[in-house]
Amino acid sequence: MSTVVLSIGSNLGDRRARLQSVVDELAETVRAVSPVYETEPWGGVEQGPFLNAVVIAEDPALDASGWLRRAQDLENAAERVRVERWGPRTLDVDLITCRAGEREVICSEADLTLPHPRAHQRAFVLVPWLAVEPDATLTVDGVARPVRELLAELDADERDGVRPAGGIRG
């Protein structure tokens, strides 16, 4: 059994519908869906605000590479175009962490790094994740750390920039 934490975001088109499409497509594999949060874009590119959420899903048939393919399929279905790093997007689906049974998957390949190397720096990932998994941990530099602590270490403006924006059907 593999369990994945996915960070989903959109800032083009019907943002909420794009997030809902992920939950709908993952269907019975979904174990939890966070509330939706609106956030300013991350990475310095001028663009509109994002809607973000976290989805926790399980599937005995998928390993980390399988989850990556699934995430890319979801982005492709939303007509995601990769033009500019950290630029606007119809849908972004990032694997934050993956577990195979009780073991966290550690991966450093050309197309997949797990746990996500910058998740601990992003309040738009940590806030929604804590909303559905208050005891969550994330490995940073080889050490499993409580997500709550990682969030507390971020600048207050970063944390305050994650604003509740309702929900989607789980």
N, C-alpha and C positions, 0 to 999 in steps of 0.2 A: 504494500500500500504506500503510495506516495502522496504527500500533502504539500501544497504550494501556497505561498502568500503572493498574491498578485496586486500590484498597484496599477490602477486604471485611471486614465485622465483624458480629457478632451477640451479643446478650446476653439473648435471650428464646427459650424453647423449646429444641429440640435444636440448640444453637449450631453444633456441628461439621457436622451434616447441612445446615444452612442454607448454610454456606460451601461444602460439597461440591456443593450444588445449582448454585452459580454456575459452578464448574468443569465440571460435567456439561452444563449448558446451553450454555456457550461452546464445548464440545467441541473440534473440530479447529482452532479459532482460537487455542487456548491454546498459548503458547510456553514458559511457565514458571509454576510455582506455588511460593510460598515455604512454609517450615514454618509451622505455626500457633503463635501466641503468645497467652497470656492477659494481659490488661491491666485495670487499674482504669479506670473510666469517666472520660472527659475532659469538662470543661465545667461541673462543679460540681453536677450533678443526682444526687441519691441514687438508686442503682440497683446491680444486680449487675455482676460483671466481664464483660468482652467476650472473645470469641475473635476474633483478627484474623489476616489473611494478605494477601499481595499476589499478584495475578495479572497476568502480562504476556500480552497477546493481540494478534493481527494479523488484519486483515480488509481486503482490497482494496476491498470494497464500502461500508465505513463511513468517514465523516468524523467529526469530533469531535461534532457534533450527533447523528449516528447512534449513536455510542457512548453518549451521554447517554440517548437513548431506550432503548437496550439495557439500560443500568444500571437505569433506572426500571422497565422491564418485569420485570427480575429481582427488584427490590424488591416490585413489585406481586404477583408470583407467590408471594412469601413473606408476603403479607398485611401488608406494612409499613404502619403507620399513623403519620402525622406529627401528633403531639399537642403535644409539648413539644420545643423546640430542645435538642439534645444529650441528649434523653431516651432511655429504653430502646427497643430496636428489634429486630424479628425479623431484619432484614437491612439493612445499610447498604452501598451500593456507590458509592464515590467515584472519579471520574476524577482522577488525580493529574497526569498529563501525557499528551500525545498527540503523536505525530510523523506527519507526512505525508511519507513517504520519509525524507530526511535532515533535514527542516525541522521544528523544534518548532512546534507550533500555539500561538499566543498569542491568547487570546480573552477579551473582557470584555463579556459580554452579561448581560441580566437573569437568565437561567436557567443560564448556564455561564461560569465563569471558569477559564481555563487559563493556566499551570499552577495547580493548586489553591492558593489564597492562604494556607492555613495548614499545608500539608503539612510544611514545613520546621520547624514547631514541634512536631511529633507523632512521638515515638519509635515509637509503634505503627504508623506508616507507614514510617518510615525503616529500622528494624531488619529487618523482613521484606523490604523492597525490596533492601537490601544483600545479603541472603542469596541472592538469585537474580540480582542484577546488581551485582557488587562495584564496577564502574566507573561506576555511575549518576551522572548529573548532574541537577540541578533548577534551573530559572531562578527566582531570587528577586530582586525589585526590578530586573529587567532584566539580571541577570548570571547566567550558567550557573555553578553551584557544585557541586563534588563532594558527593554525598549523605553520604559518610563524614565530611566536614568539618562539614556541617550537624548531623549526629548528635553529633559531639564537642562542639559548642557548647551542646547542651542540658544541663540540670541532670542530675547523676549519678543522682539519685532517679528522674527521668523515664526515663532509659535503663534503669536497673535494674528498673523496673516492668514491663518487657516480658519476660515469662517464657516459655520454651519450653513448648509444650503438644502436641507431636506433629505430625502432619501430616494431609493429605487426599490423595486420589488425584489425580494430575495427568494 
